[in-house]
Amino acid sequence: MYYITSDDGTKIAVYDYNPQEQQTVFLIHGWPLSHQIFEYQINLLTNCGYRVVAVDLRGFGRSDTPVYGYSYNQMAADIFQIVRQLCLKRFILVGFSMGGAIALRYLNRYNGFGVCKLILLSAAAPCFVQHPCCPYGKTVQEVNDLISLAETDRPQLCLNFSRQLFACPHSEAVIDWFRDIALSASGIGTIKSAIALRDEDVRKDLQCVQVPTYIIHGGKDVIVSNELAEIQHESICGSRLITLPDSGHGIVYDQLAEFNSVFMKSITD
């Protein structure tokens, strides 16, 4: 792990596995987690000979926690700084949940710089909350309640969230693992990025995608609805939508073997 300084001075934790390999997969986690959620994909990808670059978004994991800069524009700028400083070219960009929305903003804001393929996992797009033109997703009040809980009882928020991630049965140890990852985030990052989730809109970003795109979604996702995945599919020309019918939002682990098989096919196709 090392730090890369973003354009506003924030130090972003970067994890670079197999840097000698040519083909790179860049992983962006979601709210309120860290790069650790990709443990079983990092192991798989590196064993298959890929370079893997993973990031802790600002306010999460081991990255700095500024009191500002949690807009999608700024977090996309953080990704751009990593791409530039590592001289990444023709890499596969993977975004989970909020990380998917940030990946879309990166593609729009930086004209897809360096990206040869996009993989969206349970992506929080086009909007996380309901709008008149997009009646799917959480209500504004539901997200405000999450923010309020983060401000008063963040451990309970993390426990609630970890229990909502999965549709399949898992051990308490797995639930505790995801809770602990969420607890490793800063309070500031958890709150400020939840505000971004509530307020940001990536409809225009969806329309700017010009690389092959795979959308992998859980059929039993209660955090990002199937209707939102369908909108992503309809908005991105030529995209492929793959639904794992028994998975919830935590698609990277819920049906682990099934997901890893679909994920690797998306990588290699």
N, C-alpha and C positions, 0 to 999 in steps of 0.2 A: 504494500500500500504506500502511496505517496500523495502529496498534495499538489494540485494545480490551482493557481490563483486566477480567479475570474476577473472580468473587466471592472468590477467595483471593489476589488481587493479581498473578496471572500475566498477562503481556502476550501476547495472542494476535494474530498477524499476520493481517490481513484484506485481501483484494483485492476491490475494488468497481469493476466495469466497467459502464458505461452507467447510472450512478445516477439519471439523469433518467427512465429508462423505468419503466413501471408494473408489468409482470409480472417477477417475480424468480425466478431459479433459484439455489438454494444448494447448493454442491458440497462434500462431505466426502471427503477422500482416505483411503486405507488405509495399513496398515503395510507397510514402514517408509519411506514415501514423503513426498510433499508435494503441494500444490495443482498443481504443475507437470505432473502426469500428465494433467491435463485441458486441456492446451494446445490441442488440436485441437477440443475441444468448446467451450471458451471463445470461440475465434475464430468458430465456427459460430453459437453462440447470440447473440453480440453483433451479428454481421452480420444476424441475423434479428430484431433489435430487442428482445432481452431484456436485462434487468439481470442480471448474474451476480455473485454473492457467493461467493468461495472462501476457504478458511481453511487455514492451516497449524496442525494440531493441536499442542498443547503438546509440546515436545521435538522438533518437526520443523520443517524449513524455517527460517523466520526468527522463529518464535515463541520465547518464553522457554523455558528448560529447568530447571524446578524439579526437586527430587529426590523430589517427592511428587505425587499428584493424577492418576495414570494409570488410575484406575478408569473404567468407562463412566459411572458417575454423575457424576463430576467433569467428564469431557469433554463429556457432555451439558449440564452446567451452563455450560461455556464457550460452547457453541452458543447456549444460551438468552440469555446475556448479549449476544452479538452480535445476536441477533434483537431483543431489547428495545432496545438502544442504537441500532440502525439503524431501529427502528420498522417492521420487516418485517411485512407482512400478506398472507395468501393467496399464499404462495410455494410453489414446488415444491422439495421436499427430495430431494437425490440423494446416496446413500452408496455408496462403493465398498469392498468387502472389509470390513475392520474399521470403516470409515466407515459401512457399512450397519448394522452392529450398533449403533454409536453413534446413528445416526439413529433406529433402533427404540427405544432407551432414551430418547431425547429425546421421542418421541411418547408413550411411556408416562408418563414422569416429569412432563411438562409438559402432559399432556392434549392433545397435538397442537397446541400454541399456534402459530397463524399458518399452519400447513401445510394446503395444499389438495390436494396430491398427493405421493405417495412413489414414488421410483424406486430400486430396489435393484439394484446392479451387482456380480455375483460376491460377494454379501454373506456375511460370516462369521457365519452364523446358521443354526439357533438356538444352536449351540455350535461352536467351532473344533476342539475335541478330542472324542474318543469318550467317551460316558457309557453306563451300562447301559440307559438309556431312549432313547439316541440313538447307535447303534453306528457312525455315519459320522464322517468327519473324520480329523484327525491323531491319533496316539496321544500321550499325555502325554509319553512318552519322546522322541518326535520333536520336540515343542516344547521340551522341556528341552535337547535337543541344539542347537536353534537359539539358545536363550538362552546356552548355554555357548560357542557359536561367537561370538556377539556380544560376549561378555566377553573373548575371547582373540584373535579375528581377524575383526573386523567387516568389513574390506574383502573378505574371502573370502565372508562371509555375503551381502554386497550383490551380489557377482558371481554367486554361486549362485542367489540369488533372481531376479535379472534374467534369467537363463537359463531359469528355470522358469516365467516369466510367459506365454510364448507357445507356441502349437501350430503356428503358421504360420512359414515362414522369414522372417527379417528380417536386415538388415545388422548388422555388428558395431557400426556407429555407433549404431544404435537400442538395441542391448543395452547399450552403454556409457552411453548417455543415461539409461536407467533405473537403471543401477548408480550413476551420479553423483547422481541424485536421492536414491537410498537412502543414499548416503554423506553427503549434506547433512544428514541427521538427526543428532541427538546420540546418543552412546552410551547415555546415561541413558534417553532417550526410547525408543530401540530396545529396550532390555532391559525397562524397566518396562511398556511397552505389550505386549510379547510375553508377559509374565506375565499381563496382563489378558486377552489372547487365550486363554491356557491356562485361566484360572480363571473367566471370566465365562460367564453363561448367560442368553440373551435369549428363552427360550421364552415366558415370561409377557408379554414386550414384544410378541412377534408377535401374541398374542391381543388386544392392545389397539389395534391399528391400525384406524382408522375412516375413512380417506380412500382414494380410488382409488389402487391400487398396481400398479406394473409391476415385474416381476422379470426382469432380463435376465442370462442366464448363458451361459457357454461350455461347449459340449458336451465339450470335451477339457480342462477345468479339472482340474489335478492338485493344486491347493491347497485349493479348496473344491469338494467333490464335487457331482455332479448330484443325488444323493439329498437333500442339504441344501437345494438349490433347490426340490425337490419338497415338502419339509416346509414351507418358507416359503409356497409356493403353497397348500398344504392348510390352513395355519394362519391365513392372512389372507383373510378372507371377501371374495369377489368379485375377488380379485387375478388378474392375467394373467401367465402365465409365457411368456417368449420365449427360446428357445434358439438360439444361433448355433453350429451343429454343428461348425464347424472352428476355433472360438476356444478359447484357453486362459484362464487366470485374468486376464491383462492385457487384458480385453475392450475397454477404451477405445481400444486401438491395434491389437490382433492382426488383426482384419478391419476396418480403419478405416472404409472406405466403407460396408460393410454395417452396422456398429455405428451410425455416425452417422445413417443412414437410419432404423433402428429406434428409436434414441434420440429423434430429433426427432418421430417419430410418437407416441411415448410422451409427449413434452412437450406436443404440440398437441392430442392426443385429448381 
